Amino acid sequence: MSTIIEQNLQRVRQQIRTAAQNCNRDPHQITLIAVSKTKPISAIEAAIGAGQRSFGENYAQEGVEKISWFRERLQRIELVWHFIGTLQSNKSRLVAEYFDWCHTLDRPYLVHRLNDQRPAQQPPLNVLIQINISCEETKSGIAPNRMLTLAALIEKCPHLKLRGLMAIPTLEIDFQRQLEVFKRMAVLFSALKRIYPSTDTLSIGMTNDLEAAISAGSTLVRIGTAIFDARDHSHPPKQLNK
Ligand SMILES: *Cc1c(COP(=O)(O)O)cnc(C)c1O
């Protein structure tokens, strides 16, 4: 019998295939990250059982506990861990030492910290520049016109690898309005790729705007609710290992 999480994953994968076909894209160009923040180990295990390998976490400490848990017990299966939360300077060491990717790089001093803190024996940390695409004052992410300055800084760091861009736009329900914002991200991504041809990742699209993101060119969607159901907002989870 398949679990709810397995059924949810199959549905989301189908949604990605359909969205890709609708705009003549190859579905294999789109990586699905299962956003497991606030969810227990058992939920992640169910997703792994259903073939999922890439996971996204928002809270450094919680993510590190999960990463360690699986590294100790699941050596045969290689998981890829993405840090997608706000990067706080007092938590950057955890991100640099444990995660494979960081999506939320948005200021020069964090570039320096992550580069200094990434252990030299590990492969470079894959990083994305977070863009404040909805131009909100409170949101994290840098203004689009500062993207290339930050990219040049990252390129000089031997322990970081610039892979592309990420954004979390303001919630819009209307498809056309979602698409408009994501298309601005696609334009920025093309500009970045012209200068850094090895960048290959545009991280946009969540449960509510996955189709618009894929239609605008997303290569990586970050899906939580549609896979794991709504989150319990008491945080951190009381019992991780349940
Ligand atoms: C929580 C979160 C997601 C997943 O959101 P859903 O709407 O549950 O799919 C994706 N990206 C980021 C940065 C998040 O914080």
The ligand as an SDF file (V2000), in Angstrom:
LIG
                    3D

 15 15  0  0  0  0  0  0  0  0999 V2000
    8.1790   26.7890    2.8250 C   0  0  0  0  0  0  0  0  0  0  0  0
    8.8970   27.1450    1.5910 C   0  0  0  0  0  0  0  0  0  0  0  0
    8.6180   26.4890    0.3750 C   0  0  0  0  0  0  0  0  0  0  0  0
    7.5130   25.4830    0.2060 C   0  0  0  0  0  0  0  0  0  0  0  0
    6.2850   26.1580    0.2080 O   0  0  0  0  0  0  0  0  0  0  0  0
    4.8900   25.3970   -0.1000 P   0  0  0  0  0  0  0  0  0  0  0  0
    3.9570   26.4970   -0.4210 O   0  0  0  0  0  0  0  0  0  0  0  0
    4.5360   24.6590    1.1400 O   0  0  0  0  0  0  0  0  0  0  0  0
    5.1260   24.4880   -1.2500 O   0  0  0  0  0  0  0  0  0  0  0  0
    9.3980   26.8190   -0.7210 C   0  0  0  0  0  0  0  0  0  0  0  0
   10.3860   27.7320   -0.6480 N   0  0  0  0  0  0  0  0  0  0  0  0
   10.6720   28.3760    0.4960 C   0  0  0  0  0  0  0  0  0  0  0  0
   11.7810   29.3630    0.5120 C   0  0  0  0  0  0  0  0  0  0  0  0
    9.9390   28.1210    1.6400 C   0  0  0  0  0  0  0  0  0  0  0  0
   10.2290   28.7890    2.7640 O   0  0  0  0  0  0  0  0  0  0  0  0
  1  2  1  0
  2  3  1  0
  2 14  2  0
  3  4  1  0
  3 10  2  0
  4  5  1  0
  5  6  1  0
  6  7  2  0
  6  8  1  0
  6  9  1  0
 10 11  1  0
 11 12  2  0
 12 13  1  0
 12 14  1  0
 14 15  1  0
M  END
$$$$
